[in-house]
Amino acid sequence: MVSHSLGAMPAKACDHIAEFTNLWVERGILAWEELLPEVERTATRIGRIIGAPTDTVMMHTNVSSVQAVIASCLDYRERNKIVFSELNFPSVSYLWKAEERRGAEVCIVPSADGVEVDTIRLCEAIDRRTAMVPISHVLFRSSAIKDVQTIVARAHEMGALVLLDCYQSAGIVPFSVEELGVDFACGGSVKWLCGGPGAAYLYVRRDRIPEFAPRVTGWFGHRAPFAFTMPAQDYADSVWRYAGGTHAIIALYQARAGAEIIGEIGIEKIREKSLRQTARVISRCDAAGYTLRSPRAPERRGGTVCFDFAGSELVAKELNRRKFLCDHRPSSGIRMSPHFYSTDEECELFLDEVERIKTDSSL
């Protein structure tokens, strides 16, 4: 029940990792003829899931490195304001706060309830000094879905850019980065995409691709990387200009099976099942008297239900000891995330076990 953190490993992931190692063993340096094209193959698979056009996605290793690349594109002399909410994932906040060393001014919009961030309040913070609005599509603490289109409309009206973190939505919530109109988007393979760590992605809106020259760069961002020219970067015309250095290719192989399964099932079907199961979880939480830390409205809720009660952290530890896998976060409580492979019976057994542990006086 922890698909929001580390999705179940597909059986074929072992085969794909073996394919990588066999190529390395059997072909040596010539394996690059097969390994390097996996970057674009992976990007294409991700693009289909997030609604990105062909050749607008580039692979990286994690969201922090992706956002560092985008941050390095900015010049704060005319616009220096960065606007995001206090419910963003911490590493994203760390990165943008560090941009204050280069002249940025970070504006963090507070949440009134720790579950959602008022869209109007966030939009009011975006003005003509704003350079970037890095927002999460689905909040990791509560599973609340942001009103992305309203925020994008306000940002673009003010001349600001929007960077959407899709990590908690890709694979569980249907959306299209192209239809949302965001300038950039990012996410990775660890969670709902069942891909394991190390295969993060960056989407760049097609008309934005030639507009920026990242300071955080590397040889694969070059127009002709194997020409080995120096000293200055000569950026590629394509989305490869955002590539940076050598990719963690094995992570792309281990991420392949999960993305293929998600694409085969279809996000709409996954979402339908998720909403039904999470509604049942909420009903059980209400009956048990737990405090709900996620939105009740299905259209405002991602794939996770967060619920809390006195001693929930200790209960979560005992659940994991008993192999009822979940996690616990401060101010969120227990985070429970059934996915396409989770049965209704498993959801019920999990919640039964929560009650059993709560009432066990020996613990």
SVG drawing of the C-alpha trace seen along z (x, -y; Angstrom):
<svg xmlns="http://www.w3.org/2000/svg" viewBox="-19 -44 57 56">
<polyline fill="none" stroke="black" stroke-width="0.4" points="0.0,0.0 3.0,-2.3 2.8,-2.9 3.1,-6.6 6.7,-5.9 8.0,-2.7 5.7,-0.9 5.7,2.9 8.5,4.3 7.3,5.8 8.5,9.3 10.0,8.2 12.2,5.6 14.7,8.4 14.7,9.5 15.3,5.9 18.2,5.4 19.6,8.7 19.4,7.3 21.5,4.4 24.1,6.5 24.2,9.0 24.8,6.2 27.6,4.9 29.2,8.3 28.8,9.4 29.5,6.2 31.7,4.1 32.0,0.6 30.0,1.4 27.0,1.8 26.6,-1.9 25.0,-1.4 22.0,0.2 22.3,-1.6 22.2,-5.2 19.0,-4.9 17.3,-3.7 17.3,-7.3 14.9,-8.3 12.9,-5.1 12.3,-5.8 11.4,-9.4 8.8,-8.3 7.2,-5.9 7.0,-8.6 5.7,-11.1 2.7,-8.9 1.8,-8.6 2.0,-12.4 0.6,-13.6 3.9,-15.1 4.5,-15.3 7.4,-13.4 10.9,-14.8 9.9,-17.0 11.1,-14.8 14.6,-14.2 15.7,-11.7 17.7,-12.5 18.3,-10.7 16.1,-12.6 13.8,-15.6 16.3,-17.6 18.8,-17.4 16.0,-18.2 14.9,-21.3 18.5,-22.4 18.9,-22.3 15.8,-24.5 16.9,-26.9 20.2,-27.3 18.3,-28.7 17.1,-31.7 18.5,-35.2 17.2,-37.1 18.2,-40.6 14.7,-41.5 12.5,-38.9 13.7,-37.3 10.6,-36.1 10.0,-32.3 6.6,-31.4 5.6,-28.0 3.6,-26.5 4.8,-25.2 3.4,-21.8 5.9,-21.3 8.3,-18.4 11.2,-19.5 14.1,-18.9 12.4,-21.2 12.2,-23.9 15.8,-23.4 16.9,-23.9 14.9,-27.1 15.8,-28.6 19.5,-28.1 18.8,-30.2 18.6,-33.2 22.4,-33.1 22.1,-34.1 19.6,-36.9 16.3,-35.1 13.5,-36.1 11.6,-33.1 7.9,-33.5 6.4,-30.5 2.6,-30.5 1.3,-28.9 -1.5,-26.3 -4.4,-27.0 -5.0,-23.3 -1.9,-21.3 -4.0,-19.5 -4.4,-22.0 -3.1,-25.4 -5.7,-28.0 -5.4,-28.6 -6.5,-32.2 -3.8,-32.9 -1.1,-31.3 -2.2,-33.2 -2.2,-36.5 1.5,-35.9 2.4,-35.6 3.1,-39.1 5.2,-40.7 8.4,-40.2 7.8,-36.4 10.2,-34.3 9.2,-30.8 6.3,-29.0 7.4,-25.4 4.3,-23.5 3.4,-19.9 0.5,-18.5 -0.5,-16.2 0.8,-17.1 2.9,-14.4 1.7,-15.2 -2.0,-14.9 -2.6,-13.7 -4.5,-17.0 -4.6,-17.8 -3.7,-21.4 -5.7,-23.5 -2.9,-23.6 -4.7,-25.3 -5.8,-28.3 -2.2,-28.7 -0.7,-28.4 -3.2,-31.0 -2.2,-33.5 1.5,-32.8 1.5,-33.3 -0.7,-36.5 2.2,-37.8 4.9,-36.6 6.1,-33.9 7.0,-30.2 5.5,-27.1 7.4,-24.0 5.1,-21.1 6.2,-18.3 4.2,-15.3 5.8,-12.7 2.7,-12.0 0.3,-12.1 2.0,-10.3 0.6,-6.8 -2.4,-7.3 -4.1,-10.5 -4.9,-11.2 -3.5,-14.4 -1.7,-16.0 1.2,-18.4 0.5,-19.8 -3.2,-20.5 -2.3,-21.9 0.0,-24.4 2.9,-24.2 6.3,-25.3 8.2,-22.5 7.3,-19.3 9.2,-16.7 8.8,-13.4 10.4,-10.0 10.1,-6.3 10.0,-5.4 6.4,-5.7 3.2,-5.0 5.3,-4.1 6.8,-1.1 10.2,-1.7 12.6,-1.8 14.9,-4.8 17.1,-6.7 14.9,-7.4 13.6,-10.9 12.3,-12.9 12.1,-16.5 9.4,-17.8 10.1,-21.1 7.3,-22.7 8.4,-22.6 8.5,-26.4 10.6,-26.7 13.3,-24.2 15.5,-26.7 14.8,-29.6 17.1,-28.6 20.8,-27.6 21.2,-25.7 24.3,-26.5 24.0,-23.0 25.0,-21.2 27.2,-18.4 28.5,-16.8 25.2,-15.2 23.7,-18.7 26.1,-19.5 25.1,-19.8 27.8,-17.1 28.9,-15.5 31.3,-13.1 33.2,-16.0 34.6,-16.8 35.0,-20.5 36.0,-23.0 35.9,-25.2 32.3,-26.6 29.0,-24.6 27.4,-24.5 23.9,-23.6 21.8,-21.0 18.8,-22.4 16.6,-19.6 15.5,-18.7 18.9,-17.1 20.2,-20.6 18.8,-19.9 20.4,-16.4 23.6,-17.2 26.1,-14.4 26.1,-10.7 22.8,-9.0 22.3,-6.3 21.3,-3.8 20.6,-0.8 17.9,-2.8 16.2,-3.3 16.2,0.5 14.7,1.2 12.0,-1.5 10.9,-0.1 8.5,2.6 6.5,0.4 6.0,-2.3 5.0,0.3 2.4,1.8 0.9,-1.6 0.7,-2.4 -0.9,0.9 -3.6,0.7 -4.4,-3.0 -4.5,-5.7 -8.3,-6.1 -8.9,-2.6 -6.3,-2.9 -7.9,-6.1 -11.4,-4.5 -10.2,-1.7 -8.2,-4.0 -11.1,-6.3 -13.3,-3.4 -10.8,-1.9 -9.8,-5.1 -13.4,-6.1 -13.8,-2.8 -10.7,-3.5 -12.1,-6.9 -15.4,-5.3 -13.6,-2.9 -11.5,-5.7 -14.6,-7.7 -16.2,-4.7 -13.1,-4.2 -12.9,-7.8 -9.6,-8.6 -8.7,-12.1 -8.6,-12.4 -5.6,-14.3 -6.6,-14.0 -9.4,-15.7 -12.7,-14.0 -13.8,-15.2 -12.6,-12.6 -11.7,-15.2 -9.4,-16.9 -7.7,-13.7 -4.8,-11.7 -4.2,-8.0 -3.3,-8.2 -5.4,-8.4 -3.7,-10.0 -5.3,-9.3 -4.1,-10.0 -4.8,-9.1 -2.9,-9.1 0.0,-6.7 -0.3,-6.4 3.5,-6.5 4.0,-3.5 1.2,-1.6 2.8,-2.3 6.1,-0.8 4.3,2.3 2.4,2.6 5.7,2.7 7.1,5.2 4.1,7.4 4.7,6.9 1.6,4.6 3.7,2.1 3.0,-1.6 4.7,-4.8 4.0,-7.6 4.7,-11.3 4.5,-14.1 1.2,-16.1 -0.1,-13.4 -0.3,-10.2 -0.4,-6.9 -0.3,-7.1 -2.2,-4.3 -1.9,-3.9 -3.5,-1.0 -2.6,-0.7 -3.8,1.2 -2.4,4.5 -4.0,4.0 -7.1,6.1 -10.2,5.0 -9.4,7.8 -5.9,6.5 -7.3,3.0 -9.7,4.5 -7.0,6.7 -4.7,3.7 -7.3,1.6 -8.3,4.5 -4.7,4.9 -4.5,1.2 -7.4,1.7 -5.9,4.9 -2.6,3.1 -4.4,0.1 -6.3,2.3 -3.3,4.6 -2.5,3.6 0.9,5.5 2.3,3.0"/>
</svg>
